[in-house]
Amino acid sequence: MSGAVLSGRELERYDRQLRVPEIGLDGQGRLKRSKVLVAGVGGLGGVASMYLAAAGVGFVRLVEDGVLELSNLNRQLPYSEQDLGSLKVQAAAKRLRSLNSDIVVEPVPERITSGNVVELVRGVDVVVDGMDNFETRFLLNDACVELGVPFIHGAVHGFEGRLMTVIPGVGPCLRCLMPELPKVVETIPVVGPVPGVIGSLQALETLKILTGAGKTSAGRLLVFNGLDMDFVAIPVNRSPKCPACGKKM
Ligand SMILES: [Zn+2]
C-alpha cells in the first residue's frame, strides 16, 4: 500500500525518520493513518504518547481519570507545575497538540472499566498499557485478545521495568504470563527514568507494529534492571489454560 500524501511541512518534520529505510514514506503514511489508544497518561503513557505524537501517529486516544499531583512530577514528563490540580488527560492532550498540530488527539477523562473497555479499544490499531494496576491491565488485555488488537504491556517498580508485547493469536497474552492478579501495591515506588525507558520502548514497539518494521517482544518478557543496568528477555509461552486466550488456541 502506498503511503498517504505528506505535506511539505510533514516531510520536514519527519525528515530524520523518513531517512530510516524501515520507515520511509510508506511507513510514515501508515503512521498517519494509524490509531493508538494510550491507556493511562502517567510515567509510562505520558512518555509513550509524546513519542507517538512526535512520530506522527495520526490519531492518539488518551484515557485517564486522574488529577495531576505534585508527586507525579518526578516521572510524568508531559506535565508542568502549572498543570497541578488539572485533569491529566486534558493537560496531556494540550501538550501533545502543542508538540504536533498535524495529528488528532482525543482525551477521554474516564476510568477504564469492564463497561467501557471494549468501546475504547474497538477501532484502534495498538493499545499501550500505561496503567499502574493489574486489574485494569487484565481488562485491557482481555479486550485486546477479544478484538485482535496488539497490546504493549509495560510496568515499573523502583529501579525495575518490564515490557511484553501481546499479539493476539500469535504470542502469549498477559494472563498467560500471569494467570492470577498479583498483590496490589497501593503506592508503587518509582525512579523517574525507569518509566522513561519502558515508555520509550512501548512507543518503539508501537511504531514497529504500525510500520511492520523489525520483530516485536511478543513471547518475550523484557526485564530492565536499572540498578545493574541490564536487560534480560525471558521466553513466555501461550497457556492452553489461559482464561483470556486459551480458548482461541
Ligand atoms: Zn493468554
Boltz pocket constraint, residues with backbone or C-beta under 6 A from the ligand:
constraints:
  - pocket:
      binder: B
      contacts: [[A, 172], [A, 173], [A, 174], [A, 175], [A, 176], [A, 177], [A, 238], [A, 239], [A, 242], [A, 243], [A, 244], [A, 245], [A, 246]]
      max_distance: 6.0
